[in-house]
C-alpha cells in the first residue's frame, strides 16, 4: 500500500505544481488588468465637476450645538446635511474638510472619496467645553490660505471653491483678523449661516457619553454679570457677510427644510456657471472591481495553501530523559543493582 501511494503521489504532484503556478499567473494578470481600470461606455457624469477642488471650512466651536435648528436640533445637524448635499451636487469633485475652534485643523485633505467625507462629517463635534478659551470666526485663515495655495500650485487648471459653514459668533475678545487670501485663490462657493436671532441653548461637550450613546451633559451656563442662567448663542449675520465679502462669494442663511438646489443656485458664481450650461457628458461603467474581486478570491486560495503548509511542517521533537533499564545501565551493572 505504501508503494502504491507513492506512485499516485508522483503522478499527482506535477499536476498540482502546474495548477499552482497557473493560479498564481492568473492572479498577477487579474491585478494588472484591475490597475489599468477597464470600462465600458455608458451612463453620464456632470460636466466639469471633476475639475473642481472644494474646501469646506466648518465652525466647530461650542455655539454650533446651539439648539435653534429644525425645532430644537443642534446647528451642526444642518451643517452635516448641507456638506453632503453639496458633495452630491458636485459629483467627481475633490473635497477637503477644514474645521476650526481656537485654531484651524485639516480633517481631510483633497480626495474624491465621498464615503470618507461622509464618515468624517458624521462625527463632527465641538471642542470640549472645558478647554474652550474664546474663538475667532477667522481662526482657519492660515490653514485655508496654505491649502488653497497648495492646490493652486499642484492643480492650476482646477477652480477652487470654498464653502464656509458657521454662525458668525465671535467669542474672542479681539476682533477677527481678515482672511487675507491672494487674488484668484477662490473661484466660487458660499458662506452658509446657521442659527436664529432668538438663539438657542448649548449643551456642554464633556468628551464623555452615556451608555446609550447620547450625550449626557448639562447646558453651558452664563456666568457673566453674576448670573447663573443657561447661556444663549445667537447668529451674527453681519460678520458672516463680512467673511463672504472677503472670500468674494455670496452669503446664504440656512434653515431646516431649505431646498438644496436653490442654495446651490445662489452659490453658483464664476467657476460653476459653465457646469449648469454644459449639462451631462457621456460616462462609462467601471469594470476593474470585477478583476479586483477575482484577484482577491485567488489570493485567499493562495493564503489557504500557505497556511496549510505551515501547519504540516514537522515540529521539534520533545526532548525527554532517557529511560534506564537493565540493558542501558553501565557495563558493570552497578546502576541496575543500586536501583534494585
DOLO-857158 format. One record per residue: x, y, z of N, C-alpha, C, O in turn; residue in three letters. Coordinates in steps of 0.2 Angstrom, whole numbers, plus 5000, padded with zeros to 4 digits. Layout:
REM DOLO-857158
XYZXYZXYZXYZala/...
END
This chain:
REM DOLO-857158
500449945000500050005000500450065000500350114997unk/501050065004501450125004501750134997501850194995unk/501950084993502250094987501750124982501950164978unk/501150094982500650124978500450194979500350234974unk/500450214985500350284987500850324985500750384982unk/501450304985502050344982501950354975502150414972unk/501750304971501650314964501150364962501150394958unk/500550354966500050404965500250474966500050524962unk/500650484972500850554973501350584968501350634966unk/501750534965502250554960501850574953502050614950unk/501250544952500850564946500450634947500450674943unk/500250644954499850694955500250764956500050814954unk/500850754959501250814961501350864956501350924956unk/501650834950501750884944501150924942501150984940unk/500550884942499950924941499750974946499551034944unk/499850964952499751014957500251074957499951134958unk/500851054955501351114954501151154948501151214949unk/500951124943500751164937500051204938500051264936unk/499551174942498951214944499151274948498851324948unk/499651264953499851314957500151374954499951434955unk/500551364949500851414945500351444940500451504939unk/499951414938499351444934498951484938498751544935unk/498751464944498351514948498751574950498451624950unk/499451564951499751624953499851674947499851734948unk/499951644941499951684935499351724934499351784932unk/498751684935498151724934498051774939497751824937unk/498251764945498251814950498551884948498351934948unk/499151874945499551934943499251964937499252024937unk/498951924932498551954927497951994929497852054926unk/497651964933497052004936497152074939496852124938unk/497752064943497952134947498152184941498052244942unk/498552154936498752204931498152234927498152294926unk/497652194926497052224922496752274927496452324924unk/496652254933496252304938496652364939496352424939unk/497352364938497652434939497552474933497552534934unk/497452444927497352484921496652514921496452564918unk/496152494925495452514926495052514920494952574917unk/494952454917494552454911493852474912493552474918unk/493452494907492752514907492452514901492752504896unk/491752524901491352524895490952584895490752614900unk/490852614889490452674888489752664891489452614890unk/489552714894488852704897488752754903489252774906unk/488152774904487952824909488152894907488352914901unk/488152934912488353004911488653034917488553014923unk/489053084917489353124923489253194922489153224916unk/489153234927489053304927489753334924490253324926unk/489653384919490153414916490653454920490353494924unk/491253444920491753484923491853484930492253514933unk/491353444934491453444941492053404943492353424949unk/492353364939492953334941493553374941494053354944unk/493453434938494053484938493953534944494353584944unk/493553524949493453564955493853544961493853484962unk/494153584965494353574971493953614976493953674976unk/493553574981493153604985493353604992493553554995unk/493353664996493553665003493053685007492653735006unk/492853645012492353655017492753685023493153645026unk/492553745025492853775032492253775037491753815036unk/492353735042491753725047491953745054492453735056unk/491453785056491553815063491353755068490753735068unk/491753735072491653685077491753705084491953675089unk/491553775085491553805092490953775095490453755092unk/490853795102490353765106489653795103489153765104unk/489653855101489053885098488753845093488153855092unk/489053805089488753765084488353705086488053675082unk/488253695093487753655095487253685098486853655102unk/487153755097486553785100485953755096485953745090unk/485453745100484853715098484253755095483753765098unk/484453785090483953835086483953815079483853855075unk/484053755077483953725070483453675070483553625074unk/482953675066482453625065482153605071482153545074unk/481853655074481453645081481853615086481653565089unk/482453645088482753615094483353575092483753555097unk/483553565086484153525084484753565084484653625083unk/485353535085485953575085486053605078485953575073unk/486453665078486653695071487053645067487053645061unk/487453605071487853555067487553505063487753485058unk/486853495065486453445061486353475054486453445049unk/486253545053486153575047486853575043486853565037unk/487353585046488053585043488153515040488353515034unk/488053465044488153395041487753385035487953355030unk/487153405035486653395029486953435023486853405018unk/487053495024487253535019487953515015488053515009unk/488453495019489053465017488953415012489153415006unk/488553365014488453305009487953325003488053294998unk/487553375004487153394999487553424994487453414988unk/488053464996488453504991488853454987488953454981unk/489153404991489553354988489153314983489453294977unk/488553304984488153264979487953304973487953274967unk/487953374974487853414968488453424964488453444958unk/489053404966489653414963490053344962490553334965unk/489753294958490053234958490753234954490853264949unk/491153194957491853194954492353244956492953244955unk/492053294960492553344963492953324968492853264971unk/493453354970493953334975493753384981493653444981unk/493653354987493453384993493953384999494353335000unk/493953445002494453445008493953475014493553515013unk/494153455020493753475026494253505031494653475033unk/494053575032494453605037494053635043493453655041unk/494153615049493753645055494153695059494753695058unk/493853735063494153775067493753795074493153795074unk/494153795079493853825085494353875088494253935086unk/494853855092495353905094495853915088496253965088unk/495953865084496353865078496153825073495653785074unk/496453825067496153785061496453715061497053705063unk/496153665059496353595058496153565051495553575049unk/496553535048496453495042496153425044496553385046unk/495553415043495253355045495253305039495353245040unk/495253325033495353285027495653325021495353375019unk/496253295018496453335013496053325006495553285007unk/496253355001495853344995495853274993496353234992unk/495153244991495053174989494353174986493953214987unk/494353124981493653114978493253064982492753044980unk/493553034988493152984992492653024996492753045001unk/492053024993491453054997491253005003490953035008unk/491452945003491252905009491652925015491452935020unk/492352945014492752965019492453035021492453055027unk/492253075016491953145018491353135023491253165028unk/490953085021490353075025490453045032490153065037unk/490953005032491152975039491453035043491253035049unk/491853075041492153125045491653175047491653205052unk/491253195042490653245043490253215049489953255053unk/490053155049489553125053489853125061489453125065unk/490453135062490753135069490953205071491353205076unk/490853255067491053315069490753335076490153335077unk/491153365080490953385087491253445089491853455086unk/490953485093491353545095491853535100491953475103unk/492353575101492853565106492653555113492053575114unk/492953525117492753505124492753575127493153615127unk/492153585130491953655133492453675138492653735139unk/492753625142493253645147493853675145494153715148unk/493953665138494653685135494453755131494953775128unk/493853775130493653825126493953895129493853905135unk/494353935125494653995128494454055124494754105124unk/493854055120493654105116493954095109494554075108unk/493554105104493754085097493654145092493254185094unk/493954145087493854195081493554155075493754105074unk/493154195072492754165066493254165060493054125055unk/493854185060494354185055494954145057495554155055unk/494854095062495454055065495754015060496353995061unk/495353995055495653945050495953985044496153955039unk/496054055045496354085039497054065036497154055030unk/497454045041498154025039498153955035498453945030unk/497753915039497753845036497353845029497553815024unk/496853885029496453885022496953925017496953895011unk/497253975018497754005014498253955011498353955005unk/498553915016499053875014498753815009499053795004unk/498153795011497853735007497653765000497753724995unk/497453825000497253854993497853864989497853844983unk/498353894992498953904988499253834985499553834980unk/499253784990499553724988499153694982499453664978unk/498453694982498053664977498153704971498153674965unk/498253774971498353814965499053794962499153784956unk/499553784966500253764963500253694960500553684955unk/499853644963499853574961499353564955499453524951unk/498753604956498253594950498053664948497453684949unk/498453704944498253764942497653774938497353824937unk/497453714934496953714930496253704933495753714930unk/496253684940495653674943495453734947495753754952unk/494853754946494553814951494453784958494353724959unk/494553834962494453814970493853854973493853914972unk/493453804975492853834979492853824986493153784989unk/492653874990492653874997491953885000491553934998unk/491753835004491053845007491253845015491453805018unk/491053905017491153925025490553915028490053945026unk/490553865033489953855037489953875044490353845048unk/489553915047489653945054489053985056488553995052unk/489154015062488654055064488854125065488454175067unk/489554145064489754205064489854235071490054295072unk/489754195077489854215084490654225085490954175085unk/490854285087491554295089491554295097491254345100unk/491854245100491954245107492654265109492754275115unk/493054275105493754305107493654385108493254415105unk/494054405113494054475114494254525109494154575108unk/494754495105495054535099494554525093494254475092unk/494654575089494254575083494554525078495154515078unk/494154495074494354445069494854475064494754525061unk/495454435063495854465058495554445051495254395050unk/495754485046495454475039495754405036496354385038unk/495454375032495654315029496354325025496754285025unk/496354385021496954405018497154345013497754315013unk/496754325008496954275003497154314997496854364995unk/497654284993497854304987497254304982496854264982unk/497354354977496854364972496854294967497454274966unk/496254274966496254214961496254144965496154094962unk/496354144972496354084975495654054976495553994976unk/495154094976494454074977494054094971494054154969unk/493854044968493454054961492654054963492354074958unk/492454024968491754024970491653994976492053974980unk/490953974978490753944984490253994987489854024984unk/490253984994489754024998489954025005490253985008unk/489654075009489654075016488954055018488454085017unk/488853995022488253975024488153985032488553965036unk/487654025034487554045041486953995044486453985041unk/487053985050486653945054486453975061486954005064unk/485853965063485653995069485054055068484854065062unk/484854075074484254125073484454185078484954185082unk/484154235077484254295081484054285088484354315093unk/483554245089483254225096483854185099483854185105unk/484154145095484754105098484454035101483854025101unk/484954005104484753935107485253915112485853945112unk/485053875117485553855122486053795119485853765114unk/486553785123487053745120487253695126487353715132unk/487253635124487553585129488253575129488553585124unk/488553565135489253565136489553495132489153445132unk/490153505130490453445127490953425132491453455133unk/490753365136491253345141491753295139492253275142unk/491653275133492153225130491853155132492253105130unk/491353145136491053085138490353075135490053115133unk/490153005135489552995133489152945138489552905141unk/488552945138488152895142488152825139488352825133unk/487852775142487952715140487552705133487752655129unk/487052735132486652735126486852775120486552775115unk/487452805121487752845116487552915115487852955111unk/487052935119486853005119487253045123487353025129unk/487353105121487753155126487353165132486853185132unk/487753155138487453165144487853225147488353215151unk/487553285146487953345148487453395150486953405147unk/487653445155487253505156487353555151487753545146unk/486853605151486953665147487453705149487653715155unk/487753745144488353795146487953845150487453875148unk/488353865155488053925160488353985158488953995156unk/487954045159488254105158488354135164487954155168unk/489054145166489254175172489354245172489654275177unk/489254275166489354355166488854395170488254375171unk/489154445173488654485177488454455183487954475186unk/488754405186488554365192487954325191487654295196unk/487654315185487154265184487354195183487954185182unk/486854155184487054085183486554045178486353985179unk/486254085174485754055169486054025163486654035162unk/485653985159485953955153486154005148485854055147unk/486753995145487054035140486654025134486453975132unk/486554085130486254085123486654105118486954155119unk/486754065112487154085107486654115101486154085100unk/486854165098486454195093486854205086487454225087unk/486554195081486954205074487154285073486754325075unk/487754295070487954355069488054365061488554355059unk/487454385058487454385051487954435048488154435042unk/488054495051488454545049489154525048489454535043unk/489454485053490054455052490154405047490654405043unk/489654365046489654315041489654355034489954325029unk/489254405033489354445027489954475026490254475020unk/490354495031491054515030491454465028491854475023unk/491454405030491854345028491654335021492154315017unk/491054335019490854325012491154375007491354355002unk/491154435009491454485005492254475005492454494999unk/492554455010493254445009493454385005493954385001unk/492954335005493054275000492854294993493054254988unk/492354344992492154354986491554304984491454294978unk/491154284989490654234987490054264991490054304995unk/489454234989488854254992488754234999488954175001unk/488254265003488054235009487354215009486954245006unk/487254155012486654115011486454095018486854055021unk/485854115021485654085028485354025027484954015022unk/485453975031485153905030484753895036484953895042unk/484153865034483653845039483453775037483553755032unk/483153735042482953665041482453675035481953715035unk/482453625030481953625025482153665019481853655014unk/482653705019482853745014483053705008483453665009unk/482853715002483053674996483753684995484053734995unk/484053624993484753624992484953654985485353694984unk/484453644980484553674973484553744973484953774970unk/484153774977484153854977484753874981485053924978unk/485053844986485653864989486153864984486653904984unk/486253804980486753804975486753854970487253874967unk/486153874968486053924963486353994965486654024962unk/486154004972486454064975487154064975487554114975unk/487454004976488153994977488553974971489053944971unk/488253994965488553974959488854034955488654044949unk/489354064958489654114954490254084949490354034950unk/490454124945491054114941491154044939490954024934unk/491554004943491853944941491253884940491353844936unk/490653894943490153844942489653864936489253824935unk/489653924933489253944928489253894922488753874919unk/489853874920489853834914489653764915489453724911unk/489653734922489353674923488653674922488353624919unk/488253724924487553724923487353724915486853694913unk/487753764911487653764904487853704901487553684896unk/488353664903488653614899488253544900488253504896unk/487853544906487453484907487853424909488353424912unk/487653364906487953304907488353284901488253304895unk/488953244902489353214897489353144897489153114903unk/489553104892489553034892490053014897490553034898unk/489852954901490252924906490352854904490352834898unk/490652814909490752744907490652704913490752734919unk/490552644912490452594918491152564920491452534915unk/491352574926492052544928491952464929491552444932unk/492452434926492552354927493052334931493152274932unk/493452374933494052354937493952314943494352274946unk/493352334946493152294953493052224951493152184956unk/492852204945492752134944493352094944493452044947unk/493852124941494552094941494852094948495252044950unk/494752154951495052154958494752104963495052074967unk/494052084962493752034966494051964964494151924969unk/494151954958494451894956495151884959495251824961unk/495551934959496251934961496151924969496551884972unk/495651954972495651944979495451874981495651844986unk/494951834977494751774978495351724977495451674981unk/495751734972496351694971496851704977497251654979unk/496951764979497351774985497151744991497651714994unk/496551734992496351694998496451624997496651595002unk/496451594991496551524990497351514991497551464995unk/497751564989498451554989498651564997499151524999unk/498351605000498451615008498251545011498651525016unk/497751515009497551455012498051395011498151355016unk/498351395005498851345004499451355008499751315011unk/499651425009500251435013500151415020500551395023unk/499551435023499351415029499351345031499651325036unk/499151305026499051235027499751205027499951155031unk/500251235023500951205023501251225029501651185032unk/501151285032501451295038501251255044501651235048unk/500651235044500351185049500651115048500751075053unk/500851095042501151025041501851025042502150965042unk/502151085043502851075045503051035051502651045056unk/503450995051503650955057503850995063504351035062unk/503650985069503851025074504450995077504650935076unk/504851025082505451005085505150945090504750955094unk/505550885090505350835094505550845101506050875102unk/505050835106505250855113505750805115505850745114unk/506150845119506750805122506550775129506350815133unk/506650715130506450685136507050645139507550625135unk/507150635145507650605149507650535146507150505146unk/508250505145508250435143508050385149508150395154unk/507750335146507450285151507950235153508250195148unk/508150225159508650175161508350105163507850105166unk/508650055160508449985162509049945163509649975163unk/508949885163509549835164510049845158510649835159unk/509749855152510149855146510549925145511049925142unk/510249975148510550035147511050055153511250115153unk/511050015158511550035164512250025161512450005156unk/512650045166513350035164513549965163513249915166unk/514149955160514349885158514449845165514349785165unk/514649875170514749835176514149815180514149775184unk/513549855177512949835181512849865187512349855191unk/513249915189513249945196512549985197512249985202unk/512350025191511750075192511150025193510750045197unk/511149975189510549925190510449895197509949895199unk/511049875199511049845206510849895211510449885216unk/511049965210510950015215510150025215509850045220unk/509850025209509150045208508749995212508250005215unk/509049935211508649875214508649885222508449835225unk/
END
